[in-house]
């Protein structure tokens, strides 16, 4: 009897062993991804860089290009308020969709010669992404960022912005120089469709942007890297512009907001409209629309749309929807809904392209560098080409947004670079050229001090010592999960408030 039980027990164990054989393999989905091609991680990071709704709430409002008078969950720079749910946008997208993918892609391509060129593109885009993050918040996780899955670093150290920029300069210089157009091709890359020569020019043009961040804190280093960027080869025309081309499947986020529930909420700011209007700038016709006589959002219909630049009126800052009535009456309007808006059928269309770095911006930075004696060439010529390129760039949105060549030439002839006003003129034009690219408009405004804007006078501001917002505060999530490192950054940089200046932002 014992022998029978022993036989059954051994048989069961053998049966169990045979059943376990291949069990793990049977429970693996043969159609599931086991790895992601690194170029797709780069593409994800590029897509994540497209300007988002939060740029309307903070960056474009801080520099007085756009404004909403409405409060509630979207209250932010329109009232100089620290709304961390909105302010977290650059942080969340930058790290979760950008840096995480880029760091992982670099790890996946290390030591694999077939990916040599791709690695350099990833390094360049990593620098682009980190510039947006650090320019927004100051000291941030850099060297240990994005390594939670690779190295288990769940609480990365915060690095001083000066050290971050030192590495960004080195990375951009080395990665741009290392791109080999005769080397391994990069198929399926979405920014330049694998055109490595354009990527090289993009990398050096981004290096120029990063170098100019040092204009006040380290002019010697700024001049050094301006020279490296120029010698490496910059963007040559609008054909080199870094553009995200949106589709019906991947819509322009700003356009989606302004064509959806936010359509009647955002308006062009008075300062921006007035500058274009007073200078007879033909770009105003491409940018603005006014729904004349609209008594409410329901009145903003095609039948009331007027794009005549002479009729455009920007909304002043300093009011909410309950206090703006006096300004409305002074402007001779029917209601607040009668102010000029960004035309959501053109530049704010749901498939409108997003410009991230352009030939126009590069020429204007060169104009400043030439004026400062950091590079050769004529500041006036660079200045003229920068304005001309931006006017021509508007045609990318569609034929009905293009500026007529005769209007371009007329503007250039009547608006030359004037002696003694170079920095103001160049950087004010940069303000126009970077319209809708909020992080860059705001960064250059802080760096250069231009255009000369009056502060937002809204009462009840969260600002304590500064007339303008200088940075956005760290996220509540970071304060909760990475408190020790955040506090170390705050102790080094300054209070976690919007008045605290980032390292390169000095008087």
C-alpha positions as CSV (number, residue, x, y, z in Angstrom):
1,X,0.0,0.0,0.0
2,X,2.8,2.4,0.9
3,X,4.5,1.5,-2.4
4,X,1.3,2.5,-4.3
5,X,1.2,5.9,-2.5
6,X,4.9,6.4,-3.2
7,X,4.3,5.6,-6.9
8,X,1.4,8.1,-7.1
9,X,3.4,10.8,-5.3
10,X,6.4,10.4,-7.7
11,X,4.1,10.4,-10.7
12,X,2.4,13.5,-9.6
13,X,5.8,15.3,-9.0
14,X,6.9,14.2,-12.5
15,X,3.6,15.4,-14.0
16,X,4.0,18.7,-12.2
17,X,7.5,19.1,-13.5
18,X,6.4,18.3,-17.0
19,X,3.5,20.8,-16.8
20,X,5.9,23.5,-15.5
21,X,8.2,23.0,-18.5
22,X,7.6,25.9,-20.9
23,X,5.0,27.5,-18.5
24,X,6.7,30.9,-18.5
25,X,7.0,30.9,-22.2
26,X,3.3,30.1,-22.6
27,X,2.3,33.1,-20.5
28,X,4.3,35.6,-22.6
29,X,2.3,37.5,-25.2
30,X,4.2,36.8,-28.5
31,X,2.8,40.0,-29.9
32,X,3.9,42.3,-27.0
33,X,6.9,44.7,-27.3
34,X,10.0,43.5,-25.5
35,X,12.0,46.6,-26.5
36,X,11.4,49.9,-28.2
37,X,13.6,51.1,-31.1
38,X,15.6,54.1,-29.7
39,X,14.6,56.4,-32.6
40,X,11.0,56.2,-31.4
41,X,12.0,57.3,-27.9
42,X,13.6,60.3,-29.5
43,X,10.5,61.0,-31.5
44,X,8.3,60.8,-28.4
45,X,10.6,63.4,-26.7
46,X,10.4,65.7,-29.7
47,X,6.6,65.5,-29.8
48,X,6.5,66.2,-26.1
49,X,8.4,69.5,-26.7
50,X,5.5,71.1,-28.6
51,X,4.2,74.2,-26.7
52,X,1.3,73.3,-24.5
53,X,-1.7,75.0,-22.9
54,X,0.3,76.0,-19.8
55,X,2.5,78.2,-22.0
56,X,-0.6,80.4,-22.5
57,X,-1.2,80.6,-18.8
58,X,2.3,81.6,-17.8
59,X,5.0,82.3,-20.4
60,X,3.1,84.1,-23.1
61,X,1.2,86.1,-20.4
62,X,4.3,87.0,-18.5
63,X,5.8,88.6,-21.6
64,X,2.4,90.3,-22.4
65,X,1.7,88.5,-25.7
66,X,-1.6,86.9,-24.6
67,X,-3.9,87.2,-21.7
68,X,-7.1,85.7,-20.2
69,X,-9.2,87.8,-17.8
70,X,-10.9,84.7,-16.4
71,X,-10.1,83.2,-13.0
72,X,-10.7,79.7,-11.6
73,X,-8.5,76.7,-12.2
74,X,-6.5,78.5,-14.9
75,X,-5.6,81.5,-12.8
76,X,-1.8,82.0,-13.2
77,X,0.3,84.8,-14.7
78,X,-2.8,86.8,-15.6
79,X,-3.1,87.5,-11.9
80,X,0.6,86.9,-11.0
81,X,-0.5,83.9,-9.0
82,X,1.5,80.7,-8.2
83,X,-0.8,78.0,-9.5
84,X,1.4,74.9,-9.2
85,X,-1.1,72.6,-11.0
86,X,-0.5,74.7,-14.1
87,X,3.1,75.6,-13.4
88,X,4.0,71.9,-13.3
89,X,3.5,71.5,-17.1
90,X,7.1,71.9,-18.3
91,X,8.3,69.7,-15.4
92,X,5.9,66.8,-16.0
93,X,6.2,66.7,-19.8
94,X,9.9,67.5,-19.7
95,X,10.8,64.7,-17.4
96,X,8.1,62.1,-17.9
97,X,8.0,62.2,-21.7
98,X,11.2,63.8,-22.6
99,X,14.2,63.0,-20.3
100,X,13.0,59.5,-19.3
101,X,12.9,58.5,-23.0
102,X,16.1,60.2,-24.0
103,X,18.1,58.8,-21.1
104,X,16.7,55.3,-21.8
105,X,17.5,55.7,-25.5
106,X,21.1,56.7,-24.8
107,X,21.5,53.6,-22.6
108,X,20.0,51.4,-25.3
109,X,22.4,52.8,-28.0
110,X,25.6,52.8,-26.0
111,X,28.4,50.8,-27.5
112,X,26.4,50.0,-30.7
113,X,28.1,51.6,-33.7
114,X,25.0,51.4,-35.9
115,X,23.4,54.0,-33.6
116,X,26.4,56.4,-33.5
117,X,24.6,59.3,-35.3
118,X,21.3,58.6,-33.5
119,X,23.1,59.0,-30.2
120,X,24.3,62.4,-31.1
121,X,20.7,63.5,-32.1
122,X,19.5,62.2,-28.8
123,X,22.1,64.2,-26.9
124,X,21.2,67.4,-28.8
125,X,17.5,66.9,-28.0
126,X,18.3,66.1,-24.4
127,X,20.0,69.5,-24.2
128,X,17.0,71.2,-25.7
129,X,14.7,69.6,-23.2
130,X,16.8,70.4,-20.2
131,X,17.1,74.1,-21.3
132,X,13.4,74.4,-21.1
133,X,13.2,72.7,-17.7
134,X,16.1,74.5,-16.1
135,X,15.2,77.9,-17.5
136,X,11.7,77.5,-16.0
137,X,12.6,76.3,-12.5
138,X,16.4,76.9,-12.0
139,X,18.3,74.2,-10.2
140,X,16.8,70.8,-11.2
141,X,17.8,67.2,-11.4
142,X,20.2,66.8,-14.3
143,X,23.0,64.2,-13.9
144,X,20.8,61.7,-12.1
145,X,17.6,62.5,-13.9
146,X,15.6,59.8,-15.8
147,X,17.5,56.9,-14.2
148,X,14.8,55.4,-12.0
149,X,14.3,52.3,-14.1
150,X,18.0,52.0,-15.2
151,X,19.6,52.6,-11.8
152,X,16.8,52.8,-9.3
153,X,17.4,56.5,-8.6
154,X,14.0,57.6,-7.2
155,X,15.2,60.8,-5.5
156,X,17.7,62.4,-7.9
157,X,20.0,65.2,-6.7
158,X,19.3,68.8,-7.9
159,X,22.2,70.3,-9.7
160,X,23.2,74.0,-9.8
161,X,22.1,75.6,-13.0
162,X,25.6,76.8,-13.8
163,X,26.8,73.2,-13.8
164,X,23.9,72.2,-15.9
165,X,24.7,74.8,-18.5
166,X,28.4,73.9,-18.5
167,X,27.4,70.4,-19.5
168,X,24.8,71.5,-22.0
169,X,27.4,73.6,-23.8
170,X,29.9,70.7,-23.9
171,X,27.2,68.2,-25.0
172,X,25.9,70.5,-27.8
173,X,29.4,71.3,-29.1
174,X,30.6,67.7,-29.0
175,X,27.3,66.1,-30.3
176,X,27.0,68.6,-33.2
177,X,30.6,68.1,-34.2
178,X,30.3,64.3,-34.0
179,X,27.3,64.0,-36.4
180,X,28.7,62.3,-39.5
181,X,26.4,62.7,-42.6
182,X,28.4,59.8,-44.2
183,X,27.8,57.6,-41.2
184,X,24.8,55.4,-40.1
185,X,21.5,56.8,-41.3
186,X,18.8,57.6,-38.9
187,X,15.5,56.4,-40.4
188,X,12.1,57.3,-39.1
189,X,13.3,60.4,-37.2
190,X,10.5,63.0,-37.4
191,X,12.2,66.4,-37.0
192,X,14.3,66.5,-40.2
193,X,13.4,63.1,-41.7
194,X,16.9,61.8,-41.1
195,X,18.7,64.8,-42.7
196,X,21.9,64.8,-40.6
197,X,23.3,68.0,-42.1
198,X,20.2,69.9,-40.9
199,X,20.5,68.2,-37.5
200,X,24.1,69.5,-37.3
201,X,23.0,73.0,-38.1
202,X,20.2,72.7,-35.5
203,X,22.7,71.6,-32.9
204,X,25.0,74.5,-33.5
205,X,22.1,77.0,-33.6
206,X,20.9,75.6,-30.2
207,X,24.5,76.0,-29.0
208,X,24.2,79.7,-30.0
209,X,21.0,80.1,-28.0
210,X,22.7,78.4,-24.9
211,X,25.8,80.6,-25.3
212,X,23.7,83.8,-25.3
213,X,22.1,82.8,-22.0
214,X,25.6,83.6,-20.5
215,X,25.6,87.2,-21.9
216,X,25.4,88.8,-18.4
217,X,26.8,86.1,-16.1
218,X,29.8,85.0,-18.1
219,X,30.4,87.1,-21.3
220,X,33.8,85.4,-21.9
221,X,32.2,82.0,-22.0
222,X,29.3,83.4,-24.1
223,X,31.8,84.7,-26.7
224,X,33.7,81.5,-26.7
225,X,30.7,79.3,-27.5
226,X,29.2,81.8,-29.9
227,X,32.5,81.4,-31.9
228,X,32.2,77.6,-31.7
229,X,28.6,77.7,-32.9
230,X,29.3,80.0,-35.8
231,X,32.3,78.0,-36.9
232,X,30.3,74.8,-36.6
233,X,27.7,76.0,-39.0
234,X,24.3,77.5,-38.2
235,X,20.9,77.4,-39.8
236,X,21.1,78.8,-43.4
237,X,17.4,79.5,-44.2
238,X,13.8,78.7,-43.1
239,X,14.3,75.3,-44.6
240,X,16.4,74.5,-41.5
241,X,13.6,75.5,-39.0
242,X,12.9,72.9,-36.3
243,X,9.2,72.3,-36.8
244,X,6.7,69.9,-35.3
245,X,4.1,69.3,-38.0
246,X,0.8,68.5,-36.4
247,X,-1.9,66.2,-37.9
248,X,-5.4,65.2,-37.2
249,X,-4.0,62.4,-35.1
250,X,-1.5,64.6,-33.2
251,X,-3.1,68.0,-32.9
252,X,-1.5,71.3,-31.9
253,X,-2.3,71.4,-28.2
254,X,-2.7,75.2,-28.1
255,X,-4.9,75.1,-31.2
256,X,-7.0,72.3,-29.7
257,X,-7.5,74.4,-26.5
258,X,-8.4,77.6,-28.5
259,X,-10.7,75.7,-30.8
260,X,-12.4,73.9,-27.9
261,X,-13.6,74.8,-24.5
262,X,-11.1,77.7,-24.2
263,X,-12.0,79.4,-27.5
264,X,-13.5,82.6,-25.9
265,X,-11.1,82.7,-22.9
266,X,-7.7,83.9,-24.4
267,X,-7.0,87.3,-26.1
268,X,-4.0,89.0,-27.6
269,X,-2.4,91.4,-25.1
270,X,-2.5,95.1,-25.5
271,X,1.3,95.5,-25.5
272,X,1.8,93.0,-28.3
273,X,-1.0,94.3,-30.5
274,X,0.0,97.9,-30.0
275,X,3.6,97.3,-30.9
276,X,2.7,95.6,-34.2
277,X,0.0,98.1,-35.0
278,X,2.0,101.3,-34.2
279,X,4.9,100.0,-36.4
280,X,2.6,99.1,-39.3
281,X,3.8,95.5,-39.0
282,X,2.2,93.3,-41.6
283,X,2.4,90.3,-39.3
284,X,-0.6,91.6,-37.3
285,X,-2.8,90.7,-40.3
286,X,-1.5,87.1,-40.1
287,X,-1.9,86.8,-36.3
288,X,-5.0,88.6,-35.2
289,X,-8.7,88.4,-35.6
290,X,-11.4,90.4,-33.9
291,X,-15.0,89.4,-33.7
292,X,-16.4,92.9,-34.0
293,X,-19.5,93.5,-31.8
294,X,-19.4,90.2,-30.0
295,X,-21.4,90.6,-26.8
296,X,-20.4,87.1,-25.6
297,X,-18.5,84.1,-26.6
298,X,-21.4,83.1,-28.8
299,X,-20.8,86.2,-30.9
300,X,-17.4,85.0,-31.9
301,X,-18.5,83.6,-35.2
302,X,-17.1,83.8,-38.8
303,X,-19.7,86.5,-39.8
304,X,-18.2,88.9,-37.2
305,X,-14.6,88.1,-37.9
306,X,-12.4,91.0,-39.0
307,X,-8.7,90.7,-39.7
308,X,-8.1,94.3,-40.6
309,X,-5.0,95.4,-38.6
310,X,-6.3,98.9,-38.1
311,X,-9.3,97.5,-36.2
312,X,-7.3,95.2,-33.8
313,X,-7.4,96.1,-30.1
314,X,-5.4,94.1,-27.6
315,X,-6.7,93.4,-24.1
316,X,-5.0,95.2,-21.2
317,X,-3.6,93.3,-18.3
318,X,-4.6,94.1,-14.7
319,X,-8.2,93.0,-14.8
320,X,-10.4,90.0,-14.4
321,X,-13.7,89.5,-16.2
322,X,-15.6,91.4,-13.4
323,X,-13.4,94.5,-13.4
324,X,-12.5,94.9,-17.1
325,X,-15.7,96.8,-18.0
326,X,-14.2,100.2,-17.6
327,X,-11.3,99.3,-20.0
328,X,-13.9,97.9,-22.4
329,X,-15.8,101.1,-22.5
330,X,-12.6,103.2,-22.9
331,X,-11.7,101.0,-25.9
332,X,-15.1,101.6,-27.4
333,X,-16.0,97.9,-27.4
334,X,-19.2,96.1,-26.8
335,X,-17.8,93.6,-24.3
336,X,-14.5,91.8,-23.4
337,X,-15.3,89.3,-26.1
338,X,-14.8,92.1,-28.6
339,X,-11.0,92.3,-28.1
340,X,-8.6,90.8,-30.6
341,X,-7.6,87.1,-30.4
342,X,-5.1,84.8,-32.0
343,X,-6.8,83.6,-35.1
344,X,-7.7,80.0,-34.3
345,X,-8.5,79.3,-38.0
346,X,-4.9,80.0,-39.0
347,X,-1.9,80.2,-36.6
348,X,-4.0,78.6,-33.8
349,X,-5.5,75.9,-36.0
350,X,-5.5,72.4,-34.6
351,X,-3.1,71.3,-37.2
352,X,-0.9,74.4,-37.2
353,X,2.8,73.7,-36.9
354,X,4.9,74.3,-33.8
355,X,8.2,76.1,-34.3
356,X,10.9,75.3,-31.7
357,X,14.0,76.9,-33.1
358,X,14.2,78.9,-36.3
359,X,16.5,80.6,-38.7
360,X,14.9,84.0,-37.7
361,X,15.7,83.5,-34.1
362,X,19.3,82.4,-35.0
363,X,19.8,85.5,-37.1
364,X,18.6,87.8,-34.4
365,X,20.9,86.2,-31.8
366,X,23.7,86.6,-34.3
367,X,22.8,90.3,-34.6
368,X,23.2,90.7,-30.8
369,X,26.4,88.7,-30.8
370,X,27.8,90.8,-33.7
371,X,26.8,94.0,-31.8
372,X,28.7,92.8,-28.7
373,X,31.8,92.0,-30.8
374,X,31.5,88.2,-30.3
375,X,31.3,87.3,-34.0
376,X,32.0,88.9,-37.3
377,X,29.4,90.2,-39.8
378,X,27.0,93.1,-39.7
379,X,24.6,93.3,-36.9
380,X,22.3,95.3,-39.1
381,X,22.3,92.6,-41.8
382,X,21.6,89.8,-39.3
383,X,18.8,91.9,-37.9
384,X,17.2,92.5,-41.2
385,X,17.5,88.8,-42.2
386,X,15.9,87.8,-38.8
387,X,12.9,89.9,-39.4
388,X,12.5,88.9,-43.0
389,X,12.8,85.2,-42.2
390,X,10.1,85.4,-39.6
391,X,7.7,87.2,-41.9
392,X,8.4,84.6,-44.6
393,X,8.0,81.8,-42.0
394,X,4.4,82.8,-41.4
395,X,3.5,81.3,-44.8
396,X,4.2,77.9,-43.3
397,X,0.8,78.2,-41.6
398,X,-0.9,78.5,-44.9
399,X,-1.4,80.8,-47.9
400,X,-3.8,83.0,-46.0
401,X,-1.2,83.7,-43.3
402,X,1.7,84.6,-45.6
403,X,3.0,88.1,-45.7
404,X,3.3,89.6,-49.1
405,X,6.9,90.2,-50.3
406,X,6.2,93.9,-51.0
407,X,5.0,94.3,-47.4
408,X,8.1,92.6,-46.1
409,X,10.4,94.9,-48.0
410,X,8.4,98.0,-47.0
411,X,8.7,97.1,-43.3
412,X,12.5,96.4,-43.6
413,X,13.1,99.7,-45.3
414,X,11.3,101.7,-42.7
415,X,12.6,99.8,-39.7
416,X,16.4,99.7,-39.9
417,X,18.7,99.0,-36.9
418,X,19.4,102.3,-35.2
419,X,22.7,103.2,-33.5
420,X,22.3,103.2,-29.7
421,X,19.1,101.2,-29.8
422,X,20.5,97.9,-31.0
423,X,19.9,95.7,-28.0
424,X,16.4,96.9,-27.6
425,X,15.4,96.6,-31.2
426,X,17.0,93.2,-31.7
427,X,15.5,91.6,-28.6
428,X,12.1,93.2,-29.2
429,X,12.1,91.6,-32.6
430,X,13.1,88.3,-30.9
431,X,9.9,88.7,-28.8
432,X,7.9,88.8,-32.0
433,X,9.8,86.0,-33.7
434,X,9.3,83.7,-30.7
435,X,5.5,84.4,-30.5
436,X,3.8,81.1,-29.4
437,X,7.1,79.6,-28.2
438,X,6.5,80.7,-24.7
439,X,9.5,79.3,-22.8
440,X,11.9,81.0,-25.2
441,X,10.1,84.3,-25.3
442,X,10.1,84.4,-21.5
443,X,13.8,83.3,-21.2
444,X,15.1,85.9,-23.6
445,X,13.0,88.6,-21.9
446,X,14.6,87.8,-18.6
447,X,18.0,87.5,-20.1
448,X,18.0,90.7,-22.2
449,X,15.4,92.9,-20.4
450,X,13.6,93.6,-23.6
451,X,11.1,94.5,-24.8
452,X,10.6,97.2,-22.2
453,X,7.2,96.2,-20.7
454,X,5.2,97.6,-17.8
455,X,4.4,95.1,-15.1
456,X,1.0,93.4,-14.8
457,X,-0.8,95.7,-12.3
458,X,-3.4,93.1,-11.1
459,X,-4.0,93.5,-7.4
460,X,-3.4,90.6,-5.0
461,X,-0.2,89.4,-6.7
462,X,1.8,86.6,-5.2
463,X,5.0,88.4,-6.2
464,X,6.9,89.7,-3.2
465,X,9.9,91.6,-4.5
466,X,9.9,91.5,-8.3
467,X,7.7,93.2,-10.8
468,X,7.7,90.2,-13.2
469,X,7.6,86.4,-12.6
470,X,11.3,85.2,-12.8
471,X,10.7,81.5,-12.4
472,X,8.0,78.9,-11.7
473,X,8.0,77.1,-8.4
474,X,8.9,73.5,-7.9
475,X,6.0,71.0,-8.0
476,X,4.1,69.9,-5.0
477,X,4.9,66.3,-5.9
478,X,8.6,67.0,-5.8
479,X,8.2,68.7,-2.4
480,X,6.5,65.5,-1.1
481,X,8.6,62.7,-2.6
482,X,12.1,64.4,-3.0
483,X,12.0,66.8,-0.2
484,X,15.6,66.5,1.0
485,X,17.0,67.3,-2.4
486,X,14.5,70.0,-3.2
487,X,15.3,71.8,0.1
488,X,19.0,71.7,-0.7
489,X,18.3,73.4,-4.0
490,X,16.1,76.0,-2.3
491,X,18.8,76.7,0.3
492,X,21.3,77.2,-2.6
493,X,19.1,79.1,-5.1
494,X,16.7,81.0,-3.0
495,X,13.0,80.7,-1.8
496,X,10.7,78.5,-3.8
497,X,8.7,81.5,-5.1
498,X,8.2,83.2,-8.4
499,X,10.5,86.1,-7.5
500,X,13.6,84.0,-7.2
501,X,15.9,84.5,-10.2
502,X,17.6,81.6,-12.0
503,X,21.4,81.7,-12.2
504,X,21.8,83.4,-15.5
505,X,19.0,86.0,-14.8
506,X,20.8,89.0,-13.3
507,X,20.3,92.7,-13.5
